[in-house]
Amino acid sequence: MLYHIFYALRDVFTPFNVFQYITFRAGGAVLTSLIICFIIGPYVIRKLTELKVGQTVRTDGPATHQCKSGTPTMGGVIILISIVSSVLLWARLDNRFILWLIAGALWLGFLGFWDDYLKLKGKNTKGVSAKGKLFFQTVFAATLAAYLSAFPANPEYATLVNVPFLKSFFVNLSFLYIVFAMIIVVGSSNAVNLTDGLDGLAIGNIVIVAFTLAVFAYLAGTVPVANYLKIIPVSGAAEISVFLAAIVGSGLGFLWYNSYPAQVFMGDTGSLFLGGVLGMSSIFIKQELILLLLGGVFVAEAVSVMIQISYYKRTKQRFFRMAPLHHHFEMSGLSETKVTIRFWIIGILLAILSFASLKLR
């Protein structure tokens, strides 16, 4: 919005020319979303407490988590409001990627909100059924994949997937790319959701991933730089960095309240849409496999659940002490804060490795 208002007046007041720069607007998005979190956070937390919108804790989980029962959840509304408001202010609203990211945030945010609402209404850990949740995620992912099939991010590389660390090496998925894109969106949405089990764990890693993808988006959208680095250039992709910058700001703001001991949980209201938009961003900038590396913490959490379920069905025994993976380490004797910080450290190392892939080819 600010771009469309002030950049049009640059001939009247030359300093307004600064609104053309994505780095300037990305910085504005970080600060705005952070400030919005600080402003509305206490109010939302207070209202959630008054409404008794409290978390129901699994009885089969670590005993130390039982004291968290009743902590306000659905705090994802803080993140959603701050991100969307910031993006509407600082991003170019004529950019198709921005419009899709806003749509994805709202769709998956509402799905998560409805899931949290049903859990609270029933006073248990069950909300929208797994099949129902997967259905609505898949509907959106399929719509997005169909759109990209008709209007690809880069027509020359429409169905190609770049393999990190290999120079100009691509895998052509042909018609299967549609399915691949759907898996990325749905998988990332659910992986972040599964990671959100310890104070600050998910949101801390989301900030790391969002910042790294913001850099990749800026590089992919800057054609000369993209060509130099041998990554797929995508016209308009640099604008995605403004959206991702808003996630960084809101993530840091939410971490203020979500750090141990948490005053509020994001719930599915936050985790489903945050994971989804990260997956969407990686598809838009044609860095799908980088997300698997960069989001290794989320991938490990999701894989641990799949292994646990599969192993239990075959042997009637548990492979891990408890899934997702962060609970396994808790049950093994590590404190919650130690697990969280170590997972952050791993996330930072994976981000560094992802950046290294730009030159190690």
Sequence and secondary structure as in RCSB ss.txt:
>XXXX:A:sequence
MLYHIFYALRDVFTPFNVFQYITFRAGGAVLTSLIICFIIGPYVIRKLTELKVGQTVRTDGPATHQCKSGTPTMG
GVIILISIVSSVLLWARLDNRFILWLIAGALWLGFLGFWDDYLKLKGKNTKGVSAKGKLFFQTVFAATLAAYLSA
FPANPEYATLVNVPFLKSFFVNLSFLYIVFAMIIVVGSSNAVNLTDGLDGLAIGNIVIVAFTLAVFAYLAGTVPV
ANYLKIIPVSGAAEISVFLAAIVGSGLGFLWYNSYPAQVFMGDTGSLFLGGVLGMSSIFIKQELILLLLGGVFVA
EAVSVMIQISYYKRTKQRFFRMAPLHHHFEMSGLSETKVTIRFWIIGILLAILSFASLKLR
>XXXX:A:secstr
 HHHHHGGGTTTSGGGGGGG HHHHHHHHHHHHHHHHHHHHHHHHHHHHHTT B    TTS GGGGGGTT B  T
HHHHHHHHHHHHHHHS TT HHHHHHHHHHHHHHHHHHHHHHHHHHHTSS  S HHHHHHHHHHHHHHHHHHHHH
S SSGGGTTEEE TTSTT EEE GGGHHHHHHHHHHHHHHHHHHHTTSTTHHHHHHHHHHHHHHHHHHHHHSHHH
HHHHT    TTGGGHHHHHHHHHHHHHHHHHHHSSS S   HHHHHHHHHHHHHHHHHHTT HHHHHHHTHHHHH
HHHHHHHHHHHHHHHSS SSSSSSHHHHHHHTT  HHHHHHHHHHHHHHHHHHHHHTTT  
